[in-house]
Amino acid sequence: MLHPAQIQAYRRMTPAEKLRIACQLNRAARELKAAGLRMQHPDWSEEAVQAEVR
């Protein structure tokens, strides 16, 4: 659940600001996924890690 202050902040944002935040969250999620895969599969190449993230 979002706090009412968060809801108000999102409502004040422009579509461009919302898109920028969504892109940042997507990038962060991909970086976390890649880090987890590297820990689970230290023998994988970076190409294999990125392919699995995609």
N, CA, C and O atoms as a Maestro MAE file, in Angstrom:
{
 s_m_m2io_version
 :::
 2.0.0
}

f_m_ct {
 s_m_title
 :::
 protein
 m_atom[216] {
  # First column is atom index #
  i_m_mmod_type
  r_m_x_coord
  r_m_y_coord
  r_m_z_coord
  i_m_residue_number
  s_m_chain_name
  s_m_pdb_residue_name
  s_m_pdb_atom_name
  i_m_atomic_number
  :::
  1 25 0.830 -1.178 0.000 1 A "MET " " N  " 7
  2 3 0.000 0.000 0.000 1 A "MET " " CA " 6
  3 2 0.883 1.253 0.000 1 A "MET " " C  " 6
  4 15 1.912 1.317 0.672 1 A "MET " " O  " 8
  5 25 0.455 2.207 -0.752 2 A "LEU " " N  " 7
  6 3 1.181 3.468 -0.792 2 A "LEU " " CA " 6
  7 2 0.651 4.419 0.277 2 A "LEU " " C  " 6
  8 15 -0.541 4.439 0.585 2 A "LEU " " O  " 8
  9 25 1.546 5.182 0.817 3 A "HIS " " N  " 7
  10 3 1.177 6.222 1.766 3 A "HIS " " CA " 6
  11 2 0.473 7.331 0.980 3 A "HIS " " C  " 6
  12 15 0.835 7.584 -0.169 3 A "HIS " " O  " 8
  13 25 -0.516 7.994 1.568 4 A "PRO " " N  " 7
  14 3 -1.208 9.076 0.856 4 A "PRO " " CA " 6
  15 2 -0.273 10.151 0.309 4 A "PRO " " C  " 6
  16 15 -0.545 10.733 -0.742 4 A "PRO " " O  " 8
  17 25 0.826 10.419 1.013 5 A "ALA " " N  " 7
  18 3 1.789 11.409 0.517 5 A "ALA " " CA " 6
  19 2 2.448 10.919 -0.776 5 A "ALA " " C  " 6
  20 15 2.721 11.715 -1.674 5 A "ALA " " O  " 8
  21 25 2.701 9.613 -0.869 6 A "GLN " " N  " 7
  22 3 3.279 9.058 -2.094 6 A "GLN " " CA " 6
  23 2 2.292 9.181 -3.246 6 A "GLN " " C  " 6
  24 15 2.677 9.528 -4.363 6 A "GLN " " O  " 8
  25 25 1.034 8.901 -2.982 7 A "ILE " " N  " 7
  26 3 0.015 9.006 -4.026 7 A "ILE " " CA " 6
  27 2 -0.053 10.436 -4.549 7 A "ILE " " C  " 6
  28 15 -0.116 10.656 -5.759 7 A "ILE " " O  " 8
  29 25 -0.039 11.394 -3.650 8 A "GLN " " N  " 7
  30 3 -0.077 12.801 -4.063 8 A "GLN " " CA " 6
  31 2 1.157 13.164 -4.891 8 A "GLN " " C  " 6
  32 15 1.057 13.888 -5.881 8 A "GLN " " O  " 8
  33 25 2.305 12.662 -4.483 9 A "ALA " " N  " 7
  34 3 3.535 12.961 -5.231 9 A "ALA " " CA " 6
  35 2 3.460 12.392 -6.645 9 A "ALA " " C  " 6
  36 15 3.850 13.059 -7.603 9 A "ALA " " O  " 8
  37 25 2.966 11.175 -6.779 10 A "TYR " " N  " 7
  38 3 2.839 10.578 -8.108 10 A "TYR " " CA " 6
  39 2 1.825 11.329 -8.968 10 A "TYR " " C  " 6
  40 15 2.013 11.462 -10.177 10 A "TYR " " O  " 8
  41 25 0.765 11.812 -8.355 11 A "ARG " " N  " 7
  42 3 -0.239 12.564 -9.106 11 A "ARG " " CA " 6
  43 2 0.306 13.888 -9.623 11 A "ARG " " C  " 6
  44 15 -0.134 14.383 -10.661 11 A "ARG " " O  " 8
  45 25 1.264 14.462 -8.898 12 A "ARG " " N  " 7
  46 3 1.847 15.740 -9.324 12 A "ARG " " CA " 6
  47 2 2.894 15.565 -10.418 12 A "ARG " " C  " 6
  48 15 3.258 16.535 -11.083 12 A "ARG " " O  " 8
  49 25 3.379 14.351 -10.612 13 A "MET " " N  " 7
  50 3 4.436 14.112 -11.610 13 A "MET " " CA " 6
  51 2 3.891 14.187 -13.025 13 A "MET " " C  " 6
  52 15 2.740 13.852 -13.302 13 A "MET " " O  " 8
  53 25 4.766 14.640 -13.901 14 A "THR " " N  " 7
  54 3 4.417 14.629 -15.321 14 A "THR " " CA " 6
  55 2 4.584 13.208 -15.850 14 A "THR " " C  " 6
  56 15 5.264 12.392 -15.227 14 A "THR " " O  " 8
  57 25 3.972 12.906 -16.992 15 A "PRO " " N  " 7
  58 3 4.182 11.582 -17.587 15 A "PRO " " CA " 6
  59 2 5.664 11.285 -17.838 15 A "PRO " " C  " 6
  60 15 6.100 10.145 -17.678 15 A "PRO " " O  " 8
  61 25 6.421 12.280 -18.219 16 A "ALA " " N  " 7
  62 3 7.862 12.079 -18.470 16 A "ALA " " CA " 6
  63 2 8.581 11.689 -17.182 16 A "ALA " " C  " 6
  64 15 9.459 10.826 -17.202 16 A "ALA " " O  " 8
  65 25 8.221 12.313 -16.070 17 A "GLU " " N  " 7
  66 3 8.850 11.967 -14.791 17 A "GLU " " CA " 6
  67 2 8.489 10.541 -14.382 17 A "GLU " " C  " 6
  68 15 9.340 9.795 -13.897 17 A "GLU " " O  " 8
  69 25 7.234 10.169 -14.578 18 A "LYS " " N  " 7
  70 3 6.813 8.804 -14.252 18 A "LYS " " CA " 6
  71 2 7.550 7.783 -15.117 18 A "LYS " " C  " 6
  72 15 7.958 6.730 -14.629 18 A "LYS " " O  " 8
  73 25 7.717 8.096 -16.392 19 A "LEU " " N  " 7
  74 3 8.446 7.193 -17.288 19 A "LEU " " CA " 6
  75 2 9.905 7.067 -16.867 19 A "LEU " " C  " 6
  76 15 10.466 5.971 -16.902 19 A "LEU " " O  " 8
  77 25 10.523 8.171 -16.471 20 A "ARG " " N  " 7
  78 3 11.920 8.145 -16.027 20 A "ARG " " CA " 6
  79 2 12.063 7.250 -14.806 20 A "ARG " " C  " 6
  80 15 12.998 6.453 -14.728 20 A "ARG " " O  " 8
  81 25 11.154 7.372 -13.859 21 A "ILE " " N  " 7
  82 3 11.199 6.542 -12.652 21 A "ILE " " CA " 6
  83 2 10.991 5.079 -13.001 21 A "ILE " " C  " 6
  84 15 11.684 4.210 -12.471 21 A "ILE " " O  " 8
  85 25 10.045 4.798 -13.888 22 A "ALA " " N  " 7
  86 3 9.797 3.407 -14.297 22 A "ALA " " CA " 6
  87 2 11.038 2.814 -14.945 22 A "ALA " " C  " 6
  88 15 11.379 1.659 -14.687 22 A "ALA " " O  " 8
  89 25 11.713 3.582 -15.779 23 A "CYS " " N  " 7
  90 3 12.941 3.094 -16.426 23 A "CYS " " CA " 6
  91 2 14.038 2.836 -15.397 23 A "CYS " " C  " 6
  92 15 14.767 1.849 -15.498 23 A "CYS " " O  " 8
  93 25 14.154 3.711 -14.420 24 A "GLN " " N  " 7
  94 3 15.157 3.516 -13.367 24 A "GLN " " CA " 6
  95 2 14.854 2.260 -12.555 24 A "GLN " " C  " 6
  96 15 15.768 1.507 -12.219 24 A "GLN " " O  " 8
  97 25 13.592 2.030 -12.241 25 A "LEU " " N  " 7
  98 3 13.218 0.827 -11.496 25 A "LEU " " CA " 6
  99 2 13.493 -0.432 -12.303 25 A "LEU " " C  " 6
  100 15 13.955 -1.434 -11.758 25 A "LEU " " O  " 8
  101 25 13.209 -0.381 -13.609 26 A "ASN " " N  " 7
  102 3 13.472 -1.528 -14.472 26 A "ASN " " CA " 6
  103 2 14.965 -1.818 -14.522 26 A "ASN " " C  " 6
  104 15 15.376 -2.975 -14.438 26 A "ASN " " O  " 8
  105 25 15.774 -0.780 -14.657 27 A "ARG " " N  " 7
  106 3 17.230 -0.956 -14.702 27 A "ARG " " CA " 6
  107 2 17.733 -1.547 -13.392 27 A "ARG " " C  " 6
  108 15 18.571 -2.449 -13.398 27 A "ARG " " O  " 8
  109 25 17.227 -1.044 -12.273 28 A "ALA " " N  " 7
  110 3 17.651 -1.553 -10.960 28 A "ALA " " CA " 6
  111 2 17.265 -3.018 -10.799 28 A "ALA " " C  " 6
  112 15 18.049 -3.812 -10.278 28 A "ALA " " O  " 8
  113 25 16.072 -3.382 -11.240 29 A "ALA " " N  " 7
  114 3 15.633 -4.776 -11.135 29 A "ALA " " CA " 6
  115 2 16.519 -5.687 -11.972 29 A "ALA " " C  " 6
  116 15 16.874 -6.782 -11.537 29 A "ALA " " O  " 8
  117 25 16.876 -5.239 -13.167 30 A "ARG " " N  " 7
  118 3 17.753 -6.042 -14.022 30 A "ARG " " CA " 6
  119 2 19.141 -6.204 -13.410 30 A "ARG " " C  " 6
  120 15 19.738 -7.278 -13.492 30 A "ARG " " O  " 8
  121 25 19.654 -5.135 -12.795 31 A "GLU " " N  " 7
  122 3 20.967 -5.210 -12.148 31 A "GLU " " CA " 6
  123 2 20.939 -6.180 -10.966 31 A "GLU " " C  " 6
  124 15 21.875 -6.955 -10.771 31 A "GLU " " O  " 8
  125 25 19.861 -6.133 -10.181 32 A "LEU " " N  " 7
  126 3 19.732 -7.066 -9.057 32 A "LEU " " CA " 6
  127 2 19.633 -8.511 -9.541 32 A "LEU " " C  " 6
  128 15 20.253 -9.409 -8.970 32 A "LEU " " O  " 8
  129 25 18.851 -8.727 -10.592 33 A "LYS " " N  " 7
  130 3 18.716 -10.076 -11.154 33 A "LYS " " CA " 6
  131 2 20.068 -10.581 -11.640 33 A "LYS " " C  " 6
  132 15 20.439 -11.726 -11.381 33 A "LYS " " O  " 8
  133 25 20.801 -9.726 -12.344 34 A "ALA " " N  " 7
  134 3 22.119 -10.123 -12.850 34 A "ALA " " CA " 6
  135 2 23.070 -10.451 -11.700 34 A "ALA " " C  " 6
  136 15 23.820 -11.425 -11.773 34 A "ALA " " O  " 8
  137 25 23.040 -9.650 -10.650 35 A "ALA " " N  " 7
  138 3 23.915 -9.907 -9.499 35 A "ALA " " CA " 6
  139 2 23.579 -11.251 -8.853 35 A "ALA " " C  " 6
  140 15 24.475 -12.008 -8.478 35 A "ALA " " O  " 8
  141 25 22.292 -11.540 -8.727 36 A "GLY " " N  " 7
  142 3 21.884 -12.821 -8.162 36 A "GLY " " CA " 6
  143 2 22.320 -13.991 -9.026 36 A "GLY " " C  " 6
  144 15 22.773 -15.014 -8.513 36 A "GLY " " O  " 8
  145 25 22.186 -13.840 -10.334 37 A "LEU " " N  " 7
  146 3 22.618 -14.909 -11.244 37 A "LEU " " CA " 6
  147 2 24.121 -15.126 -11.172 37 A "LEU " " C  " 6
  148 15 24.590 -16.263 -11.220 37 A "LEU " " O  " 8
  149 25 24.880 -14.036 -11.057 38 A "ARG " " N  " 7
  150 3 26.346 -14.178 -10.955 38 A "ARG " " CA " 6
  151 2 26.727 -14.941 -9.690 38 A "ARG " " C  " 6
  152 15 27.667 -15.736 -9.696 38 A "ARG " " O  " 8
  153 25 25.990 -14.694 -8.604 39 A "MET " " N  " 7
  154 3 26.280 -15.406 -7.353 39 A "MET " " CA " 6
  155 2 25.908 -16.882 -7.465 39 A "MET " " C  " 6
  156 15 26.631 -17.744 -6.966 39 A "MET " " O  " 8
  157 25 24.787 -17.176 -8.115 40 A "GLN " " N  " 7
  158 3 24.326 -18.557 -8.239 40 A "GLN " " CA " 6
  159 2 25.127 -19.342 -9.258 40 A "GLN " " C  " 6
  160 15 25.280 -20.557 -9.136 40 A "GLN " " O  " 8
  161 25 25.638 -18.643 -10.266 41 A "HIS " " N  " 7
  162 3 26.336 -19.302 -11.372 41 A "HIS " " CA " 6
  163 2 27.651 -18.583 -11.665 41 A "HIS " " C  " 6
  164 15 27.771 -17.917 -12.694 41 A "HIS " " O  " 8
  165 25 28.627 -18.704 -10.785 42 A "PRO " " N  " 7
  166 3 29.889 -17.978 -10.984 42 A "PRO " " CA " 6
  167 2 30.648 -18.410 -12.240 42 A "PRO " " C  " 6
  168 15 31.543 -17.704 -12.705 42 A "PRO " " O  " 8
  169 25 30.287 -19.566 -12.781 43 A "ASP " " N  " 7
  170 3 30.971 -20.053 -13.974 43 A "ASP " " CA " 6
  171 2 30.368 -19.497 -15.263 43 A "ASP " " C  " 6
  172 15 30.945 -19.688 -16.333 43 A "ASP " " O  " 8
  173 25 29.227 -18.816 -15.193 44 A "TRP " " N  " 7
  174 3 28.587 -18.278 -16.396 44 A "TRP " " CA " 6
  175 2 29.356 -17.067 -16.915 44 A "TRP " " C  " 6
  176 15 29.912 -16.283 -16.145 44 A "TRP " " O  " 8
  177 25 29.374 -16.938 -18.217 45 A "SER " " N  " 7
  178 3 29.948 -15.739 -18.833 45 A "SER " " CA " 6
  179 2 28.978 -14.578 -18.648 45 A "SER " " C  " 6
  180 15 27.802 -14.771 -18.340 45 A "SER " " O  " 8
  181 25 29.497 -13.376 -18.843 46 A "GLU " " N  " 7
  182 3 28.630 -12.200 -18.740 46 A "GLU " " CA " 6
  183 2 27.536 -12.234 -19.803 46 A "GLU " " C  " 6
  184 15 26.418 -11.773 -19.571 46 A "GLU " " O  " 8
  185 25 27.864 -12.778 -20.958 47 A "GLU " " N  " 7
  186 3 26.863 -12.896 -22.015 47 A "GLU " " CA " 6
  187 2 25.719 -13.827 -21.591 47 A "GLU " " C  " 6
  188 15 24.552 -13.559 -21.877 47 A "GLU " " O  " 8
  189 25 26.064 -14.913 -20.911 48 A "ALA " " N  " 7
  190 3 25.041 -15.852 -20.440 48 A "ALA " " CA " 6
  191 2 24.166 -15.202 -19.366 48 A "ALA " " C  " 6
  192 15 22.950 -15.393 -19.344 48 A "ALA " " O  " 8
  193 25 24.792 -14.440 -18.488 49 A "VAL " " N  " 7
  194 3 24.042 -13.755 -17.441 49 A "VAL " " CA " 6
  195 2 23.052 -12.773 -18.077 49 A "VAL " " C  " 6
  196 15 21.874 -12.751 -17.723 49 A "VAL " " O  " 8
  197 25 23.538 -11.972 -19.007 50 A "GLN " " N  " 7
  198 3 22.665 -10.977 -19.637 50 A "GLN " " CA " 6
  199 2 21.548 -11.635 -20.444 50 A "GLN " " C  " 6
  200 15 20.427 -11.129 -20.486 50 A "GLN " " O  " 8
  201 25 21.851 -12.748 -21.074 51 A "ALA " " N  " 7
  202 3 20.817 -13.460 -21.828 51 A "ALA " " CA " 6
  203 2 19.728 -13.964 -20.882 51 A "ALA " " C  " 6
  204 15 18.544 -13.909 -21.215 51 A "ALA " " O  " 8
  205 25 20.118 -14.450 -19.717 52 A "GLU " " N  " 7
  206 3 19.130 -14.945 -18.751 52 A "GLU " " CA " 6
  207 2 18.308 -13.790 -18.177 52 A "GLU " " C  " 6
  208 15 17.111 -13.940 -17.929 52 A "GLU " " O  " 8
  209 25 18.943 -12.650 -17.969 53 A "VAL " " N  " 7
  210 3 18.224 -11.470 -17.461 53 A "VAL " " CA " 6
  211 2 17.153 -11.046 -18.479 53 A "VAL " " C  " 6
  212 15 16.032 -10.693 -18.111 53 A "VAL " " O  " 8
  213 25 17.521 -11.089 -19.748 54 A "ARG " " N  " 7
  214 3 16.549 -10.712 -20.803 54 A "ARG " " CA " 6
  215 2 15.433 -11.704 -20.856 54 A "ARG " " C  " 6
  216 15 14.522 -11.565 -21.672 54 A "ARG " " O  " 8
  :::
 }
 m_bond[215] {
  # First column is bond index #
  i_m_from
  i_m_to
  i_m_order
  :::
  1 1 2 1
  2 2 3 1
  3 3 4 2
  4 3 5 1
  5 5 6 1
  6 6 7 1
  7 7 8 2
  8 7 9 1
  9 9 10 1
  10 10 11 1
  11 11 12 2
  12 11 13 1
  13 13 14 1
  14 14 15 1
  15 15 16 2
  16 15 17 1
  17 17 18 1
  18 18 19 1
  19 19 20 2
  20 19 21 1
  21 21 22 1
  22 22 23 1
  23 23 24 2
  24 23 25 1
  25 25 26 1
  26 26 27 1
  27 27 28 2
  28 27 29 1
  29 29 30 1
  30 30 31 1
  31 31 32 2
  32 31 33 1
  33 33 34 1
  34 34 35 1
  35 35 36 2
  36 35 37 1
  37 37 38 1
  38 38 39 1
  39 39 40 2
  40 39 41 1
  41 41 42 1
  42 42 43 1
  43 43 44 2
  44 43 45 1
  45 45 46 1
  46 46 47 1
  47 47 48 2
  48 47 49 1
  49 49 50 1
  50 50 51 1
  51 51 52 2
  52 51 53 1
  53 53 54 1
  54 54 55 1
  55 55 56 2
  56 55 57 1
  57 57 58 1
  58 58 59 1
  59 59 60 2
  60 59 61 1
  61 61 62 1
  62 62 63 1
  63 63 64 2
  64 63 65 1
  65 65 66 1
  66 66 67 1
  67 67 68 2
  68 67 69 1
  69 69 70 1
  70 70 71 1
  71 71 72 2
  72 71 73 1
  73 73 74 1
  74 74 75 1
  75 75 76 2
  76 75 77 1
  77 77 78 1
  78 78 79 1
  79 79 80 2
  80 79 81 1
  81 81 82 1
  82 82 83 1
  83 83 84 2
  84 83 85 1
  85 85 86 1
  86 86 87 1
  87 87 88 2
  88 87 89 1
  89 89 90 1
  90 90 91 1
  91 91 92 2
  92 91 93 1
  93 93 94 1
  94 94 95 1
  95 95 96 2
  96 95 97 1
  97 97 98 1
  98 98 99 1
  99 99 100 2
  100 99 101 1
  101 101 102 1
  102 102 103 1
  103 103 104 2
  104 103 105 1
  105 105 106 1
  106 106 107 1
  107 107 108 2
  108 107 109 1
  109 109 110 1
  110 110 111 1
  111 111 112 2
  112 111 113 1
  113 113 114 1
  114 114 115 1
  115 115 116 2
  116 115 117 1
  117 117 118 1
  118 118 119 1
  119 119 120 2
  120 119 121 1
  121 121 122 1
  122 122 123 1
  123 123 124 2
  124 123 125 1
  125 125 126 1
  126 126 127 1
  127 127 128 2
  128 127 129 1
  129 129 130 1
  130 130 131 1
  131 131 132 2
  132 131 133 1
  133 133 134 1
  134 134 135 1
  135 135 136 2
  136 135 137 1
  137 137 138 1
  138 138 139 1
  139 139 140 2
  140 139 141 1
  141 141 142 1
  142 142 143 1
  143 143 144 2
  144 143 145 1
  145 145 146 1
  146 146 147 1
  147 147 148 2
  148 147 149 1
  149 149 150 1
  150 150 151 1
  151 151 152 2
  152 151 153 1
  153 153 154 1
  154 154 155 1
  155 155 156 2
  156 155 157 1
  157 157 158 1
  158 158 159 1
  159 159 160 2
  160 159 161 1
  161 161 162 1
  162 162 163 1
  163 163 164 2
  164 163 165 1
  165 165 166 1
  166 166 167 1
  167 167 168 2
  168 167 169 1
  169 169 170 1
  170 170 171 1
  171 171 172 2
  172 171 173 1
  173 173 174 1
  174 174 175 1
  175 175 176 2
  176 175 177 1
  177 177 178 1
  178 178 179 1
  179 179 180 2
  180 179 181 1
  181 181 182 1
  182 182 183 1
  183 183 184 2
  184 183 185 1
  185 185 186 1
  186 186 187 1
  187 187 188 2
  188 187 189 1
  189 189 190 1
  190 190 191 1
  191 191 192 2
  192 191 193 1
  193 193 194 1
  194 194 195 1
  195 195 196 2
  196 195 197 1
  197 197 198 1
  198 198 199 1
  199 199 200 2
  200 199 201 1
  201 201 202 1
  202 202 203 1
  203 203 204 2
  204 203 205 1
  205 205 206 1
  206 206 207 1
  207 207 208 2
  208 207 209 1
  209 209 210 1
  210 210 211 1
  211 211 212 2
  212 211 213 1
  213 213 214 1
  214 214 215 1
  215 215 216 2
  :::
 }
}
